[in-house]
Amino acid sequence: MTQPLASIEAVQNILDPLFPGLMGVRLLVLEPERVVAELLVRPELCTTGGILHGGASMAFADTLGAVGTFINM
Protein backbone atom coordinates (compact mmCIF):
# COMPACT_ATOMS: atom_id res chain seq x y z
CA MET A 1 0.00 0.00 0.00
CA THR A 2 1.29 3.45 -0.89
CA GLN A 3 1.89 5.94 1.92
CA PRO A 4 -0.24 9.09 1.75
CA LEU A 5 1.58 12.32 0.97
CA ALA A 6 -0.54 14.26 3.50
CA SER A 7 -2.60 13.09 6.43
CA ILE A 8 -6.37 12.88 6.13
CA GLU A 9 -6.68 15.08 9.20
CA ALA A 10 -4.49 17.83 7.72
CA VAL A 11 -6.39 17.92 4.43
CA GLN A 12 -9.77 17.68 6.20
CA ASN A 13 -8.77 20.69 8.32
CA ILE A 14 -8.13 22.63 5.11
CA LEU A 15 -11.53 21.66 3.67
CA ASP A 16 -13.66 22.19 6.79
CA PRO A 17 -13.89 26.02 6.75
CA LEU A 18 -14.43 26.07 2.97
CA PHE A 19 -17.33 25.08 0.69
CA PRO A 20 -16.55 21.32 0.84
CA GLY A 21 -16.77 21.52 4.63
CA LEU A 22 -20.04 23.40 4.40
CA MET A 23 -21.38 20.64 2.15
CA GLY A 24 -20.20 18.02 4.65
CA VAL A 25 -17.46 16.29 2.64
CA ARG A 26 -15.57 13.83 4.86
CA LEU A 27 -12.37 12.21 3.63
CA LEU A 28 -12.03 8.46 4.25
CA VAL A 29 -8.98 7.36 2.21
CA LEU A 30 -6.14 9.54 1.01
CA GLU A 31 -3.57 7.86 -1.23
CA PRO A 32 -1.61 9.17 -4.24
CA GLU A 33 -3.80 7.22 -6.67
CA ARG A 34 -7.01 7.02 -4.64
CA VAL A 35 -9.19 9.50 -2.77
CA VAL A 36 -12.37 8.28 -1.09
CA ALA A 37 -14.84 10.51 0.71
CA GLU A 38 -18.44 10.56 1.83
CA LEU A 39 -21.16 13.15 1.60
CA LEU A 40 -24.36 12.79 3.58
CA VAL A 41 -27.31 13.57 1.34
CA ARG A 42 -29.42 15.98 3.39
CA PRO A 43 -32.41 18.15 2.42
CA GLU A 44 -30.45 21.37 1.91
CA LEU A 45 -28.32 19.65 -0.75
CA CYS A 46 -31.32 18.28 -2.62
CA THR A 47 -33.70 19.39 -5.29
CA THR A 48 -37.39 18.46 -5.45
CA GLY A 49 -38.18 14.88 -4.64
CA GLY A 50 -35.22 14.53 -2.27
CA ILE A 51 -32.76 13.98 -5.12
CA LEU A 52 -29.19 15.23 -4.61
CA HIS A 53 -28.75 18.42 -6.64
CA GLY A 54 -26.51 18.03 -9.69
CA GLY A 55 -24.39 20.96 -8.54
CA ALA A 56 -23.75 19.20 -5.23
CA SER A 57 -22.72 16.03 -7.08
CA MET A 58 -20.34 17.98 -9.29
CA ALA A 59 -18.92 19.96 -6.36
CA PHE A 60 -18.27 16.67 -4.54
CA ALA A 61 -16.49 15.20 -7.59
CA ASP A 62 -14.54 18.43 -8.15
CA THR A 63 -13.41 18.44 -4.52
CA LEU A 64 -12.08 14.88 -4.74
CA GLY A 65 -10.22 15.71 -7.95
CA ALA A 66 -8.71 18.79 -6.32
CA VAL A 67 -7.65 16.82 -3.23
CA GLY A 68 -6.01 14.20 -5.41
CA THR A 69 -4.12 16.88 -7.28
CA PHE A 70 -3.12 18.68 -4.06
CA ILE A 71 -1.64 15.61 -2.39
CA ASN A 72 0.36 14.76 -5.51
CA MET A 73 1.93 18.18 -6.00
Order of alpha helices (4+ residues) and beta strands (2+ residues): alpha-alpha-beta-beta-alpha
